[in-house]
Amino acid sequence: MIAVKVTLTASATGISISVDKEPIQLGGDPDIEWTLDDASYAAGWTFASRGIDIKAPSTAFKNKKGSANGKKHGWKSVNSDGNKYKYTINLENLDSGTQLTWDPFIVNN
């Protein structure tokens, strides 16, 4: 399994999303699990209903959905095709209703 940590950072210009693997480099057909960092989760942030949305996944990925508490979301690589896929991280704050998105990449080797 490939574990990807999702972190939110506040600055004078707003809140940004980052991941500890960008792009995600796949080898074979692993599970991929994104986990929201503890501080962001404690501040009320969770994955939205479409927490991780891989653009045009064709037959390369299977959505494993998110956890019941909104802290994790997973996909499974089912067909290594050598393509690069953009995906969207969708987060929401349960306290304020604020939503954030960011579009990093997966390289499906």
BELHU-V646409 format. One record per run of one state. SS is the DSSP state (hx for helix, st for strand, lp for the rest). FROM is the first residue (numbers start at 0). TO is the last residue. Records with the same first field share a line. If there is no record, write none. Layout:
BEGIN
SS: FROM-TO + FROM-TO
END
This chain:
BEGIN
lp: 0-0 + 11-12 + 19-22 + 26-29 + 36-36 + 42-43 + 54-59 + 66-70 + 77-82 + 93-97 + 102-103 + 108-108
st: 1-10 + 13-18 + 23-25 + 30-35 + 44-53 + 60-65 + 71-76 + 83-92 + 98-101 + 104-107
hx: 37-41
END
